[in-house]
Amino acid sequence: MSARGATGRIVPDAERRKRWLTTPEGVALPFVLASRGARAAALAIDLFLVGAAMVATTLALLWMAQGLGLNASTKGPAGHALQALAIVWFVVMFLARNAWFLAFELGPRGATPGKRLLGIRVAARDGGRLTTEAVIARNLVRDIELFMPLVFIGGAASSGGDTDLASWAGLGWFALFMAMPFLNRDALRCGDMIAGTWVVEAQKRKLGQALSLGGAAAGPSAATGAVYRFGPEELSVYGEYELQALERVLREGRADTMAEVAATICGKIGWSAGAGDERAFLEAYYTQLRAHLERGMRFGRRKADKFA
């Protein structure tokens, strides 16, 4: 799909959804926001899988109870076994509803199975790591947006009597939150606004040449002949997160971004590498930083990021 911009030019949908994240190191990285349709489809897949897990667990526990000859009237030790199965059922139902999204979005991919199938993931809007607090916040709000209205309507219906008013109230509650992604240009739901997150398209790249095997990583710079060597003090200022960001910058190969990142690193480690040789400088720093971190990991020392 596409739309006309302010100048009358037809803007492709992917271009309209393009945003830039600035990392804590000042590196600008492009992202494409996930479409509303992709997000809705991913949620539907996840809810289907959660529902299937709930149904499968319920049937399995009922089968176990029948196999043991347990029923609601069972007394004594067998009654305690039935109570234990009921507790297991309540725990699984709670985890299926609450832990499904938390566990997967806190993983390295930042995506539930539904999001992975649709090629999207959760990202922090400040360009930093996706924190535990942000994931918890956005998923707690999902309870208010989605599950609580349904529980409210179901509870009113099960209590008997006139439920029309409660049903309309629950439906209005649900519709208000579901309309929120359509009321802002970034398609943010309330959970995203509170947690400071975006849902973006996951970048898909073909495997490229190992960066540690080419350019100035293997010897002198082709442009200036300079050989860059960094000491442990200069390499210890960054961690794995910054290494991954640097690899992405090198693979994208944008000259302005490389110049900006090289200047940031030079300022951090107290160097002055000069202009015009940024790629060679970054390739050398990337290779030596990677080797430095790998040596630390072999001795049980792991540095997740510059703050560790």
VEXTORRO-35650 format. One record per residue (C-alpha): residue number from 1; residue in one letter; chain; x, y, z. Coordinates in steps of 0.05 Angstrom, whole numbers, plus 5000, padded with zeros to 4 digits. Layout:
// residues N
+------+------+-------+------+------+------+
: resi : resn : chain :   c1 :   c2 :   c3 :
+------+------+-------+------+------+------+
:  NUM :    a :     A :    X :    Y :    Z :
...
+------+------+-------+------+------+------+
//
This chain:
// residues 308
+------+------+-------+------+------+------+
: resi : resn : chain :   c1 :   c2 :   c3 :
+------+------+-------+------+------+------+
:    1 :    m :     A : 5000 : 5000 : 5000 :
:    2 :    s :     A : 5021 : 5072 : 4991 :
:    3 :    a :     A : 4997 : 5142 : 5005 :
:    4 :    r :     A : 5010 : 5213 : 4981 :
:    5 :    g :     A : 5057 : 5255 : 5023 :
:    6 :    a :     A : 5052 : 5330 : 5036 :
:    7 :    t :     A : 5086 : 5344 : 4969 :
:    8 :    g :     A : 5037 : 5301 : 4930 :
:    9 :    r :     A : 5089 : 5247 : 4918 :
:   10 :    i :     A : 5064 : 5176 : 4928 :
:   11 :    v :     A : 5100 : 5148 : 4989 :
:   12 :    p :     A : 5106 : 5072 : 4994 :
:   13 :    d :     A : 5077 : 5042 : 5058 :
:   14 :    a :     A : 5144 : 5016 : 5081 :
:   15 :    e :     A : 5175 : 5085 : 5072 :
:   16 :    r :     A : 5120 : 5117 : 5114 :
:   17 :    r :     A : 5134 : 5067 : 5169 :
:   18 :    k :     A : 5209 : 5079 : 5169 :
:   19 :    r :     A : 5237 : 5108 : 5233 :
:   20 :    w :     A : 5306 : 5122 : 5261 :
:   21 :    l :     A : 5332 : 5099 : 5329 :
:   22 :    t :     A : 5391 : 5133 : 5361 :
:   23 :    t :     A : 5432 : 5086 : 5405 :
:   24 :    p :     A : 5463 : 5110 : 5470 :
:   25 :    e :     A : 5528 : 5117 : 5431 :
:   26 :    g :     A : 5495 : 5167 : 5384 :
:   27 :    v :     A : 5489 : 5119 : 5325 :
:   28 :    a :     A : 5427 : 5129 : 5282 :
:   29 :    l :     A : 5398 : 5062 : 5258 :
:   30 :    p :     A : 5338 : 5055 : 5211 :
:   31 :    f :     A : 5278 : 5011 : 5228 :
:   32 :    v :     A : 5212 : 4998 : 5195 :
:   33 :    l :     A : 5151 : 4996 : 5241 :
:   34 :    a :     A : 5109 : 4933 : 5237 :
:   35 :    s :     A : 5042 : 4944 : 5203 :
:   36 :    r :     A : 4979 : 4943 : 5245 :
:   37 :    g :     A : 4956 : 4882 : 5206 :
:   38 :    a :     A : 5020 : 4844 : 5221 :
:   39 :    r :     A : 5013 : 4860 : 5295 :
:   40 :    a :     A : 4941 : 4838 : 5297 :
:   41 :    a :     A : 4957 : 4773 : 5261 :
:   42 :    a :     A : 5015 : 4759 : 5308 :
:   43 :    l :     A : 4971 : 4770 : 5369 :
:   44 :    a :     A : 4917 : 4724 : 5339 :
:   45 :    i :     A : 4970 : 4669 : 5328 :
:   46 :    d :     A : 4996 : 4676 : 5399 :
:   47 :    l :     A : 4926 : 4675 : 5429 :
:   48 :    f :     A : 4910 : 4613 : 5389 :
:   49 :    l :     A : 4974 : 4578 : 5414 :
:   50 :    v :     A : 4959 : 4600 : 5486 :
:   51 :    g :     A : 4888 : 4574 : 5480 :
:   52 :    a :     A : 4913 : 4509 : 5450 :
:   53 :    a :     A : 4961 : 4501 : 5508 :
:   54 :    m :     A : 4905 : 4513 : 5558 :
:   55 :    v :     A : 4859 : 4463 : 5525 :
:   56 :    a :     A : 4914 : 4410 : 5519 :
:   57 :    t :     A : 4932 : 4419 : 5592 :
:   58 :    t :     A : 4860 : 4414 : 5614 :
:   59 :    l :     A : 4848 : 4351 : 5574 :
:   60 :    a :     A : 4912 : 4319 : 5599 :
:   61 :    l :     A : 4894 : 4333 : 5672 :
:   62 :    l :     A : 4823 : 4307 : 5662 :
:   63 :    w :     A : 4851 : 4244 : 5631 :
:   64 :    m :     A : 4897 : 4235 : 5691 :
:   65 :    a :     A : 4840 : 4246 : 5740 :
:   66 :    q :     A : 4796 : 4195 : 5703 :
:   67 :    g :     A : 4854 : 4146 : 5701 :
:   68 :    l :     A : 4862 : 4152 : 5776 :
:   69 :    g :     A : 4787 : 4146 : 5787 :
:   70 :    l :     A : 4782 : 4216 : 5816 :
:   71 :    n :     A : 4719 : 4259 : 5816 :
:   72 :    a :     A : 4689 : 4317 : 5854 :
:   73 :    s :     A : 4663 : 4272 : 5909 :
:   74 :    t :     A : 4729 : 4237 : 5922 :
:   75 :    k :     A : 4752 : 4241 : 5995 :
:   76 :    g :     A : 4815 : 4224 : 6034 :
:   77 :    p :     A : 4884 : 4219 : 6002 :
:   78 :    a :     A : 4854 : 4211 : 5933 :
:   79 :    g :     A : 4817 : 4277 : 5945 :
:   80 :    h :     A : 4883 : 4310 : 5960 :
:   81 :    a :     A : 4910 : 4284 : 5894 :
:   82 :    l :     A : 4850 : 4315 : 5859 :
:   83 :    q :     A : 4865 : 4381 : 5894 :
:   84 :    a :     A : 4937 : 4377 : 5871 :
:   85 :    l :     A : 4915 : 4368 : 5799 :
:   86 :    a :     A : 4869 : 4428 : 5806 :
:   87 :    i :     A : 4927 : 4470 : 5833 :
:   88 :    v :     A : 4969 : 4449 : 5773 :
:   89 :    w :     A : 4913 : 4469 : 5727 :
:   90 :    f :     A : 4907 : 4539 : 5758 :
:   91 :    v :     A : 4983 : 4549 : 5755 :
:   92 :    v :     A : 4987 : 4529 : 5682 :
:   93 :    m :     A : 4928 : 4573 : 5664 :
:   94 :    f :     A : 4961 : 4632 : 5699 :
:   95 :    l :     A : 5028 : 4621 : 5666 :
:   96 :    a :     A : 4998 : 4609 : 5597 :
:   97 :    r :     A : 4963 : 4676 : 5600 :
:   98 :    n :     A : 5018 : 4717 : 5633 :
:   99 :    a :     A : 5085 : 4684 : 5623 :
:  100 :    w :     A : 5078 : 4668 : 5548 :
:  101 :    f :     A : 5090 : 4739 : 5524 :
:  102 :    l :     A : 5140 : 4755 : 5579 :
:  103 :    a :     A : 5184 : 4694 : 5568 :
:  104 :    f :     A : 5189 : 4701 : 5493 :
:  105 :    e :     A : 5196 : 4777 : 5490 :
:  106 :    l :     A : 5251 : 4775 : 5542 :
:  107 :    g :     A : 5289 : 4726 : 5498 :
:  108 :    p :     A : 5345 : 4746 : 5450 :
:  109 :    r :     A : 5297 : 4753 : 5392 :
:  110 :    g :     A : 5248 : 4799 : 5429 :
:  111 :    a :     A : 5190 : 4764 : 5396 :
:  112 :    t :     A : 5135 : 4713 : 5412 :
:  113 :    p :     A : 5123 : 4655 : 5363 :
:  114 :    g :     A : 5068 : 4696 : 5330 :
:  115 :    k :     A : 5114 : 4755 : 5319 :
:  116 :    r :     A : 5170 : 4711 : 5293 :
:  117 :    l :     A : 5123 : 4680 : 5242 :
:  118 :    l :     A : 5103 : 4749 : 5218 :
:  119 :    g :     A : 5175 : 4774 : 5218 :
:  120 :    i :     A : 5167 : 4828 : 5272 :
:  121 :    r :     A : 5197 : 4840 : 5341 :
:  122 :    v :     A : 5195 : 4888 : 5400 :
:  123 :    a :     A : 5248 : 4942 : 5405 :
:  124 :    a :     A : 5263 : 4998 : 5455 :
:  125 :    r :     A : 5248 : 5068 : 5427 :
:  126 :    d :     A : 5310 : 5097 : 5459 :
:  127 :    g :     A : 5355 : 5052 : 5418 :
:  128 :    g :     A : 5381 : 5015 : 5479 :
:  129 :    r :     A : 5369 : 4944 : 5502 :
:  130 :    l :     A : 5299 : 4919 : 5513 :
:  131 :    t :     A : 5295 : 4918 : 5588 :
:  132 :    t :     A : 5258 : 4870 : 5634 :
:  133 :    e :     A : 5219 : 4929 : 5663 :
:  134 :    a :     A : 5194 : 4951 : 5594 :
:  135 :    v :     A : 5171 : 4880 : 5574 :
:  136 :    i :     A : 5135 : 4871 : 5641 :
:  137 :    a :     A : 5102 : 4939 : 5634 :
:  138 :    r :     A : 5076 : 4928 : 5563 :
:  139 :    n :     A : 5049 : 4860 : 5581 :
:  140 :    l :     A : 5015 : 4881 : 5645 :
:  141 :    v :     A : 4979 : 4934 : 5605 :
:  142 :    r :     A : 4956 : 4880 : 5556 :
:  143 :    d :     A : 4917 : 4850 : 5614 :
:  144 :    i :     A : 4879 : 4916 : 5621 :
:  145 :    e :     A : 4871 : 4923 : 5546 :
:  146 :    l :     A : 4849 : 4853 : 5527 :
:  147 :    f :     A : 4838 : 4803 : 5583 :
:  148 :    m :     A : 4804 : 4844 : 5637 :
:  149 :    p :     A : 4746 : 4867 : 5592 :
:  150 :    l :     A : 4734 : 4794 : 5572 :
:  151 :    v :     A : 4737 : 4772 : 5645 :
:  152 :    f :     A : 4690 : 4829 : 5664 :
:  153 :    i :     A : 4639 : 4808 : 5611 :
:  154 :    g :     A : 4645 : 4734 : 5628 :
:  155 :    g :     A : 4637 : 4748 : 5703 :
:  156 :    a :     A : 4575 : 4790 : 5691 :
:  157 :    a :     A : 4545 : 4736 : 5647 :
:  158 :    s :     A : 4558 : 4680 : 5696 :
:  159 :    s :     A : 4527 : 4719 : 5754 :
:  160 :    g :     A : 4459 : 4718 : 5718 :
:  161 :    g :     A : 4409 : 4774 : 5715 :
:  162 :    d :     A : 4410 : 4832 : 5666 :
:  163 :    t :     A : 4480 : 4836 : 5636 :
:  164 :    d :     A : 4466 : 4884 : 5578 :
:  165 :    l :     A : 4497 : 4944 : 5613 :
:  166 :    a :     A : 4559 : 4905 : 5635 :
:  167 :    s :     A : 4567 : 4876 : 5566 :
:  168 :    w :     A : 4564 : 4944 : 5533 :
:  169 :    a :     A : 4613 : 4973 : 5584 :
:  170 :    g :     A : 4662 : 4916 : 5572 :
:  171 :    l :     A : 4655 : 4923 : 5497 :
:  172 :    g :     A : 4668 : 4998 : 5501 :
:  173 :    w :     A : 4728 : 4986 : 5545 :
:  174 :    f :     A : 4756 : 4935 : 5495 :
:  175 :    a :     A : 4741 : 4979 : 5434 :
:  176 :    l :     A : 4776 : 5040 : 5465 :
:  177 :    f :     A : 4841 : 5004 : 5475 :
:  178 :    m :     A : 4838 : 4967 : 5408 :
:  179 :    a :     A : 4829 : 5034 : 5372 :
:  180 :    m :     A : 4891 : 5064 : 5403 :
:  181 :    p :     A : 4941 : 5039 : 5349 :
:  182 :    f :     A : 4898 : 5074 : 5296 :
:  183 :    l :     A : 4900 : 5141 : 5333 :
:  184 :    n :     A : 4976 : 5153 : 5328 :
:  185 :    r :     A : 5024 : 5150 : 5269 :
:  186 :    d :     A : 5070 : 5099 : 5302 :
:  187 :    a :     A : 5014 : 5048 : 5314 :
:  188 :    l :     A : 5030 : 5046 : 5388 :
:  189 :    r :     A : 4983 : 5011 : 5435 :
:  190 :    c :     A : 4979 : 5036 : 5507 :
:  191 :    g :     A : 5029 : 4984 : 5530 :
:  192 :    d :     A : 5080 : 5011 : 5480 :
:  193 :    m :     A : 5069 : 5083 : 5503 :
:  194 :    i :     A : 5080 : 5065 : 5576 :
:  195 :    a :     A : 5139 : 5018 : 5564 :
:  196 :    g :     A : 5174 : 5061 : 5512 :
:  197 :    t :     A : 5174 : 5006 : 5459 :
:  198 :    w :     A : 5161 : 4998 : 5385 :
:  199 :    v :     A : 5143 : 4936 : 5346 :
:  200 :    v :     A : 5187 : 4935 : 5285 :
:  201 :    e :     A : 5201 : 4890 : 5226 :
:  202 :    a :     A : 5258 : 4842 : 5241 :
:  203 :    q :     A : 5316 : 4854 : 5194 :
:  204 :    k :     A : 5333 : 4796 : 5149 :
:  205 :    r :     A : 5403 : 4793 : 5122 :
:  206 :    k :     A : 5442 : 4741 : 5083 :
:  207 :    l :     A : 5505 : 4717 : 5117 :
:  208 :    g :     A : 5561 : 4763 : 5097 :
:  209 :    q :     A : 5636 : 4756 : 5099 :
:  210 :    a :     A : 5663 : 4752 : 5170 :
:  211 :    l :     A : 5684 : 4823 : 5187 :
:  212 :    s :     A : 5745 : 4798 : 5223 :
:  213 :    l :     A : 5773 : 4770 : 5158 :
:  214 :    g :     A : 5774 : 4831 : 5113 :
:  215 :    g :     A : 5799 : 4902 : 5105 :
:  216 :    a :     A : 5841 : 4933 : 5160 :
:  217 :    a :     A : 5820 : 4877 : 5206 :
:  218 :    a :     A : 5874 : 4834 : 5173 :
:  219 :    g :     A : 5929 : 4886 : 5165 :
:  220 :    p :     A : 5944 : 4959 : 5148 :
:  221 :    s :     A : 5891 : 5006 : 5121 :
:  222 :    a :     A : 5886 : 5006 : 5045 :
:  223 :    a :     A : 5874 : 5081 : 5045 :
:  224 :    t :     A : 5929 : 5106 : 5092 :
:  225 :    g :     A : 5972 : 5046 : 5108 :
:  226 :    a :     A : 5960 : 5058 : 5182 :
:  227 :    v :     A : 5960 : 4999 : 5229 :
:  228 :    y :     A : 5912 : 5006 : 5287 :
:  229 :    r :     A : 5929 : 4972 : 5352 :
:  230 :    f :     A : 5888 : 4980 : 5416 :
:  231 :    g :     A : 5906 : 4962 : 5487 :
:  232 :    p :     A : 5863 : 4928 : 5540 :
:  233 :    e :     A : 5844 : 4995 : 5571 :
:  234 :    e :     A : 5817 : 5020 : 5504 :
:  235 :    l :     A : 5779 : 4956 : 5490 :
:  236 :    s :     A : 5749 : 4948 : 5559 :
:  237 :    v :     A : 5703 : 5008 : 5552 :
:  238 :    y :     A : 5653 : 4970 : 5509 :
:  239 :    g :     A : 5616 : 4904 : 5513 :
:  240 :    e :     A : 5577 : 4854 : 5471 :
:  241 :    y :     A : 5519 : 4901 : 5457 :
:  242 :    e :     A : 5565 : 4955 : 5428 :
:  243 :    l :     A : 5602 : 4902 : 5388 :
:  244 :    q :     A : 5537 : 4881 : 5355 :
:  245 :    a :     A : 5518 : 4953 : 5340 :
:  246 :    l :     A : 5587 : 4965 : 5310 :
:  247 :    e :     A : 5580 : 4903 : 5266 :
:  248 :    r :     A : 5514 : 4928 : 5240 :
:  249 :    v :     A : 5544 : 4996 : 5224 :
:  250 :    l :     A : 5601 : 4963 : 5185 :
:  251 :    r :     A : 5553 : 4917 : 5146 :
:  252 :    e :     A : 5509 : 4976 : 5127 :
:  253 :    g :     A : 5570 : 5015 : 5104 :
:  254 :    r :     A : 5539 : 5085 : 5109 :
:  255 :    a :     A : 5597 : 5134 : 5107 :
:  256 :    d :     A : 5563 : 5187 : 5151 :
:  257 :    t :     A : 5545 : 5136 : 5205 :
:  258 :    m :     A : 5615 : 5106 : 5204 :
:  259 :    a :     A : 5646 : 5175 : 5212 :
:  260 :    e :     A : 5600 : 5190 : 5271 :
:  261 :    v :     A : 5614 : 5124 : 5305 :
:  262 :    a :     A : 5689 : 5130 : 5294 :
:  263 :    a :     A : 5688 : 5199 : 5326 :
:  264 :    t :     A : 5648 : 5173 : 5385 :
:  265 :    i :     A : 5697 : 5116 : 5397 :
:  266 :    c :     A : 5758 : 5161 : 5390 :
:  267 :    g :     A : 5728 : 5209 : 5441 :
:  268 :    k :     A : 5714 : 5151 : 5488 :
:  269 :    i :     A : 5784 : 5120 : 5485 :
:  270 :    g :     A : 5823 : 5185 : 5477 :
:  271 :    w :     A : 5846 : 5174 : 5405 :
:  272 :    s :     A : 5851 : 5219 : 5344 :
:  273 :    a :     A : 5850 : 5174 : 5284 :
:  274 :    g :     A : 5839 : 5230 : 5233 :
:  275 :    a :     A : 5786 : 5236 : 5179 :
:  276 :    g :     A : 5780 : 5194 : 5116 :
:  277 :    d :     A : 5799 : 5127 : 5144 :
:  278 :    e :     A : 5738 : 5112 : 5188 :
:  279 :    r :     A : 5722 : 5043 : 5159 :
:  280 :    a :     A : 5793 : 5017 : 5170 :
:  281 :    f :     A : 5793 : 5044 : 5241 :
:  282 :    l :     A : 5726 : 5013 : 5257 :
:  283 :    e :     A : 5744 : 4946 : 5225 :
:  284 :    a :     A : 5807 : 4942 : 5267 :
:  285 :    y :     A : 5771 : 4963 : 5330 :
:  286 :    y :     A : 5715 : 4913 : 5317 :
:  287 :    t :     A : 5763 : 4855 : 5307 :
:  288 :    q :     A : 5805 : 4870 : 5369 :
:  289 :    l :     A : 5744 : 4884 : 5412 :
:  290 :    r :     A : 5714 : 4817 : 5392 :
:  291 :    a :     A : 5778 : 4780 : 5408 :
:  292 :    h :     A : 5783 : 4817 : 5475 :
:  293 :    l :     A : 5712 : 4798 : 5494 :
:  294 :    e :     A : 5722 : 4725 : 5472 :
:  295 :    r :     A : 5785 : 4720 : 5515 :
:  296 :    g :     A : 5746 : 4746 : 5575 :
:  297 :    m :     A : 5690 : 4695 : 5563 :
:  298 :    r :     A : 5741 : 4638 : 5563 :
:  299 :    f :     A : 5761 : 4659 : 5633 :
:  300 :    g :     A : 5689 : 4666 : 5657 :
:  301 :    r :     A : 5686 : 4742 : 5649 :
:  302 :    r :     A : 5628 : 4767 : 5607 :
:  303 :    k :     A : 5615 : 4840 : 5592 :
:  304 :    a :     A : 5544 : 4850 : 5566 :
:  305 :    d :     A : 5552 : 4924 : 5551 :
:  306 :    k :     A : 5591 : 4986 : 5569 :
:  307 :    f :     A : 5555 : 4991 : 5636 :
:  308 :    a :     A : 5573 : 4922 : 5660 :
+------+------+-------+------+------+------+
//
